[in-house]
Amino acid sequence: MTRFGRLLLLVLLASGALLVSTPAKPANAAEQDLRWPRYFDETGFWVQGPFREYWESRGGLFIFGYPITAVFKDDGLYKQYFERAIFEWHPEYAGTENEVLLQRLGAIRTQDRINEIPFRPINVLPDENCDFYPETGHRLCFGFRTYWNTYGGLSNFGYPLSEEFTERNDPPPAGDGNEYTVQYFERARFEYHPEYAGTPYETLLGLLGSEYLARNPVHPSVTERQPPDMPPSDPTTGLHYGPHVGYGFNIAWRGDEQAGPFHQQTMEKVTEAGFSWVRIQITWRDAEPQPGQYHVAHIDRIVEQARADNVRIMASILKAPTWATGDGTDGIPANAEPFENFMRVLADRYRGKIDAYEIWNEQNLAFETSGNVDIGRYVNILKAGYRGVKAADPDAVVVFGGLTPTGVNDPSIAIDDAVYLQQIYDWNDGEIKRYYDVLGAHPGSNSNSPDQFWPDNPGNYGWSDHRSFYFRRIEDLRAIMVAEGEGHKQIWLTEFGWTTLNPAPGYEYGQYISEQLQAEYLVRAFEIAKHEWPYIGVMFVWNLNFAVTVDAGDEKGPWGVLRSDWSSRPAYDALKAMPK
């Protein structure tokens, strides 16, 4: 994990070279987006995008029931089945109240019953107990009328297609096989349940969605339970999300042929903690040392071990080969075309095995870009990476490279992460917005708790008078995203953590973080993200196991949650015990 920017900030504060940016207005902690994915463990399906917004705003579980299929295309429309309804997405009405329409299940269910007495149109005048609808020739009376008016009326249920009558509904699982007083509508069937008299459940909707599915089976893949740790891409919006929240570790891994036991032990520690994601760094220069020559056997080994243990992977891609940069460095090359080719090859090889690709790392540090922070070059490399990945694996998530927290504003050293984000949105009329699915970020920590923030609740031990020193720096980045119309996208914390006592220069703040505080702060960070930041996706703790691989004086060891002998530090035990 690069913490070079934090050391630089201290040096430059002393020298007067720092230009402190104006803090962005924090994002509203209660910010919600009803289009973000929601998982229903009861049936094993995700609901997201316009379907979730419609479900949440038009009655939710009480009216529509649980989802019983994935989103799939049928008769030219994207659909999703629920217990009591079928949702259809109509792109021709995007942005209007008709973007989602309900299939006319009541009409379909009764299309062969028009000659039965309850379905024959009548000709009566309305009275105080009944409303008459000449559109279909039927009445709506008493409790059913109250329910219809209360819970969505015409838009949710449509016009009545029958009078009230008694019928036996379908046997399980579509129904319970009992007799009820019912009435059919274009999109629903009302059932009177005397056993619930006097409660809101006296009238319930029939399970027309379940009945339709039982009578009209779909491809088995549509009804298979979806994994709870990763939403599918949303075909109605083209957006990709992670779970809220996802639990991940940055891991040390090895490239040698004898790495199998090391990788196996690593994945066992990941899953033992109840985590399901890892972040690995892949260096382009090692994987393609010469144009078109791919050395990826070492990647194969870690990927296969992760998949064997049902652990998802985000690969952070960085460090160009010198043949691509042409200047002897490993920074971001001026010509991004070779990177697009590389990412296409990588995404094709690991399609369905690597779930997300982070394009570069801490690119607001000159140290990571070989001498100068260049926004235009990053726009081009992200665009190339996005195109390469999507050409080979459209379902993979492309992550905007995590920015390091810093207040420095000198392109030869670093650019303040909030300033950088605003500048890149301003570049070429916001071109960058088309080339990432989620924003990667690296919040600060230093000697501060996750609840502290400058200037209203500052820390006590130095490293406290700039917002980049704090975990809640994420709120500044989020405010910029929202102001730029990017609030529909998630933020993934691709690195975050607290170091304990650290022998490496520049990490003196670690002396104020005991092992117990490290444990408490990490758990609290997850709590904040889960309960205050609904826009957070996967969170990758920095780090799991670097202490096993680095020397005692290396700065990465004290950030870890395992010791050099693989034994647990308090932070690992706390994360393991933490509710997920």
N, C-alpha and C positions, 0 to 999 in steps of 0.2 A: 504494500500500500504506500503510495507516494504521499508523504506529509511534508515534502520540501517547501510547499507554499506557505506552511505555517511558520517554519523557521525563517523564511524570507520576510514574512510579515513583521516578525519581531525585529529583525535587523533593520528593515527599512523604516519602521516607526522611529527607531533611534536616530537614523540618518536624515530623516525629514523627506525621504523620497516617496512616501506613500500618499496617494491621493484617495481619500476615503470617500466611497460612494454614498449617495443619499439612500437610506434604508427604504426598501419598497414597503408598501402597506401590506401587512400580513393578510394572508387569505383567511376568510371566515372559517373558523374551526367547524362550524355546523354545515359547511357547504355540502350539498348533496347533488347527485346527478342520477335521476331515475332511469337513465339509459345504461348505467354501468351494470356489469353482470351480477346476477344473484343466483346462488346455487340452492336447490331444493333437495336436501338429502332424503326426504321422504320418498321421492320417486327417482332421484338421481339425474336431474336435468338442470341445465343452466337456462335462465331467461335473461335477455339483454336487449339493448337497443330499443327501437320503437315498440317491440312486443312487451318489454318490461315496463316501459313508461305507460302503455295502455293498461296493462294488468294492474299496476299500482294505483293509477289514477281513476280507474273505472269500477273498482270494487274488490280487486284482489282475490284472496282465497275464498271469501264468502260467495262471490258471484261466479268466478271462473274455475275454482279448484286448482289443483296442482298441475304442473306440466307433465305430460305423459309421453312426449316425443322430443327429439331434437328438432331444430329448424331444418327443413328440407324443401326441395323444389318439387312442386306438383302442379300440373296444368299451367306451367309458365309463371307460377307465383310461389314466393317463399311462404311457407306455412309452419305453424307450430300448434300441436294439439294439446288441449287442456282437458281436464275431466268433464267440464261442462260446456266447452266451446272450442272452436278452431279459429285461430287468428290467421289473417292473411295480410301480407305487406303489399301495399299498392304504391310503387314509386312514383306513379303519375300524380299522386296526391301528396307527395313528400312535403312536410312542413305545414300541412293542414290537419284538421281534426279527422279527416278521412284517410290518413296515411295507413292506419290499421283498420281493417273492417273484419267483422265476424261473419263466418260462413253461415248460411241460412240452414242450420242443422234441423230446426223444427220443421221447415218446409220440406227438406229432403226426407226426413223421417216419416212424414205423413203424406207424401205425394200420391200414394196409392189408396188413400183413405177418404178421398173427397166425397164419396157417396155414402159414407157412414153418417148416421144421424148427427153426432156431435160436430161434424165438420161442414154440414150443410149450412149455407148462409141463411140468416133469419132477417126479418124486417120488423123491428120494434123501435119504439121511441125510448130515448134514455130516461132514467129516473134518478132519484137521489142516491140510489145504491149502485147504479151501473152507468158506465159510459158505453156508448155504441160507436163502432168504427165502420162507417160505410165502405172504407177501402177494402175490407175483407168480409163485411157482413156479420160481425160477431161482437158480443158484449164483453166487458171487463168489469167484474163486480166484487164488492165486499173486500175481503182480505187480499185477494189476488190483485185487485185494483190498487190497494194501498202499497203493496210490495212493488208493483210495476212503477208507480209514481215515485217511490222512495229510492229505488236502486238503479235508475238509469233509463227507464222508460223506453222510448222508441229506439234510441241508439244502441242500447244493450240487448233488447229483447225483440224489437219489431212489433208489428201488429198481431192481434190475436187471430189464430187460424181455426179455433174451435170454441165451443162452449165448454163449461166445466162438465166432467164426466168421470166415471171410475174405470181404472184399468190397472192391470198388474204390470209392473216394470220388469226389466230384464233380470235374469239370475246373475249371481256374482260371476266375475268381478265387476261387470258393468253396472249392476244394480243389486238390489237385495231380494228381488222376486216377490215383493209384497204388493198388495192392492192399495192404491191411493186415489183420492180425488185429484184430478190433474186438469190442466189446460195447456194447449199448445200455442206457441207463438212462432214467428218466423225464425227466431234464433234460440229459442229456449222451450223448456217444458216446466211449468210450475207444478209442484206437488204439495198438497196439504198434509201435514204431519200432526195429527191430534195429540200424539205423545209429547209434543213440544208446545202445546197450547199455552199462550201467555208469554212466550219467549220470542226472541228474534228469529228462532229457527222453526217457527210454526209453518212458514212457507219456505221450502227449499227448492233449488233447481235440480232437475233431473240430470243425470250424467250422460248427456247427449254426445259429448266428445268421446267418452269411453265406449259408448254403444256404437258410434260410427266406426271407431277403430276396430272393434271386435268384428263388425260386419265387413269392413274394408281393410284388410291387413296391408301394412306397408312393408318395405324392405326391412329385414331384421336389424340392420345397422341403425335404423332410425329410432328403434325402441330400446337399444342397448344403453345401459346406464353410462353416463359420462363421468370422467374422472373429476373429483372435487377440487383438485389442486391446480387446474388449468382450464379456464374457459375456452371453448372453441372460438375461432375467428367468427365475426358476425357478418354474414353475407349481405345483410340489409344496409350496413354502414361501411363495410370494408375495414373496420377497426379491430385491433387485437388488444387484448387485455391479459393481465395476470389476475390471480385471485386477490381478494382483499381480506387479509394480507397473506402473502406467501412467505414461507420460512426457509431461509437459505444460509449457507456458509460459503465464504471464500476459502478454497482449499489449496494446499500445496500438493502437487502431483509430480510424478517422475516419468521420464521418457525412455528409460532403459528397459531392456527386455525382461529384466528380473523384477520389474515393478509390481507384478501381480499381487503379492501379499500386502504390499504397502497400500495399494489402491483398495483392496478388499477391506482392510482395517479402517481406512478412511471412510468408506461408504457405510461400514457398520456403525461408526461413530455418528455419522450424519443421521441415519435412520433411528439409532438408539435414542437420539435427542428429540425424535418426533419431527425432524426437518425433512424436507422433500426436494430441495433445490441445492445445487452447487454452482459456483462461478469459477470457471477456469480461464486462465489467460493463454491464448494461442498467439505465438509470434509469427507474423507473416514471413519474416526473413528466414526462419527455420523451416517453415512448411513449404516454401517455394524459393530455395536458394538460388536457382537459375530460372529464367522464364520458361514456364511450362513443365518444369521438373518438380514434382510434388513428393515431399517426404512427410507422410502422414501416419506411419505405423504407430508412432507414439501417441497420436491422438486417438487412433482406433482403440488402443488398449484402455485408456481412461473412459472413453465413451461406452465401450461394451460393458465395463464393470459397473458404471452408473446405471445403465439400462437393466442389467441383471438384478440390481437392487431397487428398481423402480424409483430412481432418483433422476429428477429433471436437471438439464444442463443449460446454463447460459454461458456462452463462450465470448470472452472479451478479446477482440482482435486488435493487435497493435504492433508497432515496430516494423517498418518497411525494410525490404532487402535493399542493399546499396545499388543494385542494378536498376531498381525502380526510382530511387531518389536521384541518382546520378551525381551526388555530391559527397559520397562517402559516409552519410549519416543514415539514421534509421527513422527519420521523422516523416511527416506527411508529404508525399510526393506532389509535385506540381501537376503531373499527368495522372489522373485517377483511373484511367481505363484499365491498366493492369490489375488494379485492386478489384474492379468490378468482375473481371474474369476469374480472379482468385476466389472471390466470395461465391460466385456461381458454382465453381467446382466444389468448394467446401460444403455449401448448402445442398448440393445434389448428392454428395457422398453421404452426408449425415441427415438426410431428409427423414423426419420422424424420430430422430435420435438426439439431435441438438435442438432445443426448443426455442432458444432466443440467441441473438447475436448482438453484442454491444460493439459499436463501431468506434474504436480507439478508446483511450483512457486519459482523463484529466488533460484534455487538449487545450485548456486555458493556462497550462504551464509550459513555458518555453522549453523546460527540461524534457517534456514529453514529446515535443515537436521539433527538437534539434535546433534550437537557437532563437526562434521567434514565434510568437503567437499570431497565427494568420487565419482570420475567420473565413476568408474566401476559400482557402485550401480545405478547411474542415467541411464547409458546405459541399464542396465537390467530392470529397472522399466519402461523406455520409450518403450523398446521392448515389455514388457508384456502388457503395456497399448495399444500400437498399435495393437497387435495381438487380444486383447480382443475386442477392438472397431471394427476392420475390420471384425471379425468373425460374429458380430451381425448387423453392419450397415456399409457396405462398402462405402457408400456415405458420411459418416461423415468425417470431416477434423480432422486430428491429429496434434496438435501443440506442437512443442518442447517448454518446459517450458521457459517462459521469464526470461532472466538473468538480475540481478540487475546491474546497472552501478557502478563499483568500481575499484579502482586501487590497492587494498590490495592483497597480494600474500602470505597468510598464511592459509593453509587448516583448521586450528582450528578456523579461523575467517571468511575468505572469499578468493575467487580467482578472480582476475581481469577478467571481462567478456570476453574481447578479448582473453586473455590467455586461459581461460576455453574453449572457443569455439574451438580454435586451438587444445588444448589437447584432446578434445573429438572427433574431427575428426581424430586425430592421433591414438586413442585407437583402438586396434585390427583391424588395416588396414581399418579404416573408417566404421566399422560395423554400427554405428549410422545412417548413411545415408539412410539405408533401412527402418527406423522406424519412420519417421515423414514426413508430407506433407508440412508444412510451419514452418519457424523458428519464435518463439516468442521472443520479445525483449522489454526491458524497458530502453529507452534512458534517459540520464541525463537532468537536467534543472538548478536547483539551482538558482542563481541570474543572469543567462545568457540568452540572447535572443536566439531564434532558429537559427539565422543567425551567431552567434559567434562560434568560435572553437579555441582550443589551437593547435599550438602556433601562427598561422598567424593572428587571429582576436580574441584575448582573451577578457574576461569580465573585469569589472572594480571594482568589490566589493569583491574580494577574491573568494574562490571556483572557481578558474579560471585556475590553473596551472596543470591540468590533464584532459585528453580528456574525461574521464568518467563524468565530470561535465556538459557535453554539449548534447543538442538534436542531434547534428550531429555525436555523437558517433556511430549512426547507420551505417555511412559510413565505419567505421573501421570493423564492423561485416560483412558488405556486401562484403568488399574486401576479407575477409577470405573465405566467402562462394564461391565467384567466383574463387579464387585460388584453392579451393578444388573441383571444378567441380560441385558445388551446385547452380550455378547461375540461373538455371531454376526454382528454388523454390522461393516463396515469403517470405517476412518478414511481420509479423503482429505485430503491436505495442500494446501489450496486456495491458500495462499501460503507460501513459505519461501525463504530466501536469506540472503546476507551482503552488506552494503554495504562498499565500499572507502572511501577518504578522501572524506568527504561535507561540503560547505560549509554544509548546512542546520543550524540550531541543533537540538540534541537527538540528533544522530547522531555525536557526537564519537568514539564507539567505532570508527567506520570507519577512523580513522587507524592502527589496529593490524592491519587486514586489507589485505594487499597484493593485487594482481591475481592473483598466483600462488596465494596462500592462498585467495582466493575460489574459484578453480578447484578446488583440492584439496578444500575443504570441501563444495562442491556434489556432487562425485563421491562423496565419502565418505558424504554424507547418503543418496544413492541406495543405496549398498552396505549401509548399516545397515538401511534399510527392506526391502531385498530379502532379506537373509540373517538378520536378527534380529527383524523385525517382520512376521510373516506376515499380519497384519490390515490392512496398508496397501494402499490401492487406488491411485488416480491421484495423482501428485505434480506440482504446478504451481510451477515455479521463478518467483520474483519477481525480475526480470522479463526479458523478451526485449529489447524495443526502445523502452522509454520515452525513452531518451536521444535518440532521433531526433525526438521531438515536444516535449520540455520544454526550458525554459531551463537554462543551465549551472548556476544556483544551486538548481535544484529537487532535492529530496531523492531523487526516484525514479530519476534518472539513474545514480548510482553503484551502485545495486542491480542494474542491467542487465548483460547479457552481450554486448550489442552497443554500439558507440560511436555517436555522433551521425551519422556518415557511413555507417552500416550495416556497418562493418568489425568484425571479431571481436575481442573481448577474450579473454584466455587461458581464461576460464571457458567461453565458447562452444565453443572448440576442444576443451577437455577433455570437455565433455558430448557433443560429436559423436563423439569417439573412445571414449567409455565403452561397455563391453559392455551391450547392452540385454537 
